[in-house]
């Protein structure tokens, strides 16, 4: 009888909770987690109905479960239905770890924890939460932020030990300050910054920008934005800046709702009929690479972000960045070699913002090849998938997944040490 290979250890099951099925930062981040960790754990991704954002799961690296209820909506009935469906999936899958990413996914997970419905009694899974943007702080509605802080404190006080994962040191510090250091001390905190991996983006028909011809005889400059129509993205500020930019500057906006008649109507009020012709309303796109390749600068005007994947992808593409000054862009402003922060006074200073963007863009275009090489080198060393994948695997295997000596669900969480 031949000697057989030793049995391989069974991979532990991890349920990753996503959200809306469209193209956004959460599915792109989950694509990276799946790509980095599918060989060390059995991964199940739960999301709302797929609208292209989770198409990468068709490659088979992780199982995909779709349910209605993970898309963010201000409806208590929607929340209760989503929680019931999520509970059924967790009971069926019986994972070792539940790792929530989307805002609605985190909210529903909090609810299941507080109501004792997370899993079979005595065999509940461990819990990890990645904050892709804190639910409170600058830019949020005051009332909603206050409710979010209360929910967080309640969950940290009454819930089991939780792994709290932040995209930056700044986000972790803000969270500790907002909910209280003593509550955070009962849990385990980690910092795992975002990254980008445009080489893994699925390709759709290439988009070609308008020919670089200006009636004024100056080269056309293309400013690009990637963000859905939502209060958070503050796209109206970008349109007001465009009014102040020279006539040879164009703006391309892609994201859910940016090709809608309603958004065009709002843009017309700011730009006028003639100014509307300087904007390309592109809607959702599966592959941003052709758009970034035709751009001269990337613009972000959000009221709040975690660590914006769209800006990281522009970083990877070798573009200069004009970013709002918010906690989520601190690392990018510090690490990008050709980056400028917008005015802290927001909508009151579109002229100042326009001057900064023009200076940045013209400087970049004057030495494009050298500037792109410098930008790409900076991205590769800190924000590339190759730089982050080992950290993702290490976090999952060494910190998040239970071991034979792992703490039981009801063991005292106060003894947990913080990890940074």
N, C-alpha and C positions, 0 to 999 in steps of 0.2 A: 504494500500500500504506500503510495507516494506521500510525502510530507506536504501538507497543505499550508498555504499562507496563513499566518495568524489572523483571526477575525478582526476586522476594522471596528473601532469604537463607533457606536451609533451616534449620528449627529443629532444634537438637540434641536427642537423645533422653536422657531422664533416667528411670532406674528408681528409684522410691520404695519402700522395703521397709517394710511395716507388719507387723502381727502378728495377734493374735486378732481374729476377725471380729465380736465383740460391741461393745457401746457402752462406749467408754473414751476416755481422753485422746488416745491416739495417732491413731485415725481422725479425731477431731475436729480435731487439729492438721493432719493430712494434707488434710482438707477445706479448711482455710485456705490451705495451700501450693498446692493445685490451683487454688483460686479466684483466688489472687494471680498465679500463674505460668503458667497454661495457654496464655496468648497468646505467651509468650516461649520456650517449650520444648515439645517433644513429651513428654508425661508418661505413664508406665506405672506403675500402682500394683500391687504384689504383696502379697497378704495371705493369711491362712488362710481357710478357708471362711467366706463372709460370713453373719453372723447379725444383720444390720441396721446394723452400724456403718459399712459402706461402701456403703450404699444410695445415697448422694449421687452415686456414680460412674455411676449409671444415666442421669444427665443428659448424659453424653458428653463432659465436659470433659477426661477422662483415660481411658485404656484400663485395664481391671481384669483382672488375672490372679490366679486363686485356686489355691492349692496347700495340701495338708496338710503341716504341719511348721513353721509359723511361730507356732503357739500355744505358750506356755511350758510345758514339761513336763520333769521330772527323769528323762529316759530317754535314755541315750547312743544307743540304736538309733533313737529318734525324731529325735535331732539329726542322725545320719548320713543318714537318709532325707530330712530337710528340706534338708540341705546339697546332696545329690545333685539334688534337684528345683530348688533355687534356682540351682545351677550351670547346669543345662540351660536355664533361662529366660534367664539372663544371656548364655549362648553364643548363644541364638537371637535375643535382642533386640539384642545388640551395642551397648550404650548408651555415650554419652560420659561419663556420670557415674552412679555408684551411690550413693544417699543412703539410709542405713539409719536407722530410727527406733525400732522395737520392740526390746525386750531380746533376744528370740530372733533377730530379724533381724540385730542387731549381732553376736551370738555366731557365727551361721553365716557372716556376712561375714568375721569375723576368721579363722575356720577356712579359708575359701577363699583368703584372702590368704596365710596361713602355709603352706598346702600347694601354692601356686602354681596354683590352679584358678579364679582369678577371671575370666579371659577368655582370648582367643587371644593366644599369646605375641607380644609386640611391639606389641599393640594393646589392652592392658588398659584398662579405664575408670578414670577418676579416682574417688576415694573420699571420701565425706563421711558423718559420723556425728553425729546429734543425740542428746544424752543427755537423755532425758525423766526421768531419775532416775539418779544414779550407782549402779553396782552394788556399792558399798562405802560405808562410813561409818556414822554413828549409825543404829541401828535394824536393821541387817542382821545375819544370823547370822555369827559371827566366822569360821568355816571357809569359808563361801561367799564372804565378802568377801575373804578372803586369796587364794582361788583367782581371783576376779575381778581383783584387783590384779595378780596374776602374769600372767594372760592379757593384760591391757591393756599391761603393760610389754613383754611379748614381742612383741605386735603393733606397738607403737610403735618398738621397737628393730629388728625385722627387716622390717617392712612398708614399703611405699612412702610417699611423702608423703600425709598424710591431713588433711582439714579436720575439725576437732573443734569441734562447735557446742554451746554450753551455753545453758541457759535463764536464767542469772543470773550476775553477776560472782562471787557467793559460790560457786556450783557450780564455776566455772572455777578459782577459787583452791583449793578443796578438792581438785579433781582433780590440779592441779599438785603440791600438797603430797603427795598419796598416791602418785602414780606417779613423781614426780621432775621437777624443772624442766628438767633436761638432756635428757630424753627428749621432753618437750613442745616443746622448742626445735627439734626436727627437723621439726615439723609446723606447721600454721596453725590458730590458735584464733580462734573467733568467739563473740560473745554475741548471741543473738536471743531475747528473752523471748517467752513465750507470750502469746496474746490470746484473746478469746472473740468469738463472732459468733452470738448466739442468733437473730438475724433470719434466719439461713440454716438453722436446725434444721427438719427435716421434722416435720410435725404428725401426731400420732396422736390418738385419742380423749382428750378432756380429762379430767383427774383432778380431782375436787372434794374438798377436805379436809372433815372433819367440821364440822358447824355450830359456831360459836364460843360454846358454852354450857358453863358450868361449874356443877357441883352446889354449889360454894362461893360462887357468885354473882360470881365474878371472870372477866374475859374469858379465853378460851383462847388460849394462845400456842403457835405451831407452830415447832418447831425442825426443820430439814431437813438431811439428809446425802445425798451422792451418792457411793457407793463400793461396790465388790463385796465379797463375803465373802472376805477374805484376811488373812493375818497382817499384811501391810503396813498395811491400813486401820484395824486396831485398833478394830473396832466394839464390842468388849466394854467398852472404856473409856467410850464414849458411853453405853452402857446403865447403867454404874455411876454416871455423872453424872446420868442421868435419875432414878435412885432418890433423889437428893438434891435434885432440882428440885421446886418447889411442885406440888401436884396439878393445877393448871390448865395445866401445860406438857405438850405432846405431842411425840413424835418421829416423823418420817417418814423412812424409810430406803429409798433406791432404788439398785439396782445388782445385778449378777449374783449370784444365790444368796440375796439378802435376803428372798425370798419362799419359801424352802425350809423343809421340815419340820425339818431339822437345825438351821438357824439359829434357828428359833422355839424349839426345845428348849433351845438354849443360852441364849437370851434369858429363857426361863421360869425357869431356875436362878438368874438374877440378879434378875429383877423380881418373880417370883412370879406366880401366876395373875391376880391383880387388876392388877398393874402391866403385864402383857402387853397389856392393853386400851388402854394409853396409847401404843402403838407401831403405826404403819402400815407393814406389810411389803409394799413395792411391787414388788420385783423390778426387772428391766431395763425402762427406758422409753426411747422414741425421742425424746420431747420433754419436757424438764424445765420448760419455761416455765410451764405451769399449776401445777406443784408449787411453784416458786419464787414465783409470784404469790400463793399462799395462805400463804406462810411469813412468820415474824417474825424469823428469825435463821438463819444457816447455820453448821454445826458441822463441823470437820475434826479428826480425832484420829489421823491417820496417823503411823506410825513414821518414814517418810521419803517424800519426794515430789521431783519435779523442780520444776515450778511448776504447782500443781494447777488444771486447767482447770475442774473443778467449782466451786472457790472463785472463779475469775474470772467464771464465768457468774452466780454469786450476786452478785458485785460489780456486774456489768452490770445485773442485775435490781434493783439498789438496796437490797440487804439488808446488814445488819450482819454481820460475820464474827467467829466465835470459833475461833481457829486454834491448833493445836499449834505450839510453838516449835521449828522445825526449819529447816535451811538453805533449804529450798525455799519457805518462807513469809516469809522476811526482807523481800523487796520488797513483798509484800502488806501486811504489818504496818506498813511504813513509809509506804505510799502511800494506804491506805484511811482515810478520815476517821472511821469509826466501827467500829473493830476492836479486839479484845482477844486477847492471847495466853493460852493455857492455862498452868497451872502446869508448871514444868519437872520436877516430881517425878512426873508421870504418874499412874498408877493409885493412888498413895498419897494423893492429895488431891482426891477427887471433890467434897467439900463446898466447897473453895475454888473449883474450876472452876464449880460450880453457882452460887455467889455472883456470880462474874464474868459468867456468862451472863445471870443475872436482871437485874443492873444494866445490862448492855448492851441487852438486849431491851426492858426497860421504858423506858429512855431513848429508844430508837428509836420505840417505839409512841406515846410522849407527843407526838412531833412528826413523825409518819411522813412527811407530804408534803414538808416542808422537808428532812428527813434523806435521803429517797430522791433528791431533786433534787441534793443535795450529793454523795452517793455516786456517782450516775450521771455527774455532771460530772467527778469525779476519774477514773472508769474511762475515760471517753471520751478524755481527754487523753493517757492512757498505755497502756491495755490494749485499746483497741478495734481491730477489724480495719482500719479506715480509717487508724489510726496505724501499724499494723504492716505492711500490705501493701506499701508502697513499700520497706521494709527487706527484706522477703522477696525481692522481685524484684531488688533491688540485690545482695543476697547471692548469688543464683543466677547472675545474668548477669555481674556484675563479678568475683566471687570464686571461685565453684565451677566454672562451666563453662570448659572449655579454650578458649583463643584461638589464633590463628596463632602467637603467641609463647609459648604455654603450655609448661610444663616437660614433657619426655618422662617416661615412667614410671620409667625408670632414672636420671634425673638426680639430682644430689646434693640430698637433701631438707634437709640441714643449712643451706642458704642461705635457707630459707623465713623470711619475716618474719612476726611475729605481728600479728594484727589484732584489735582490741577494739571 
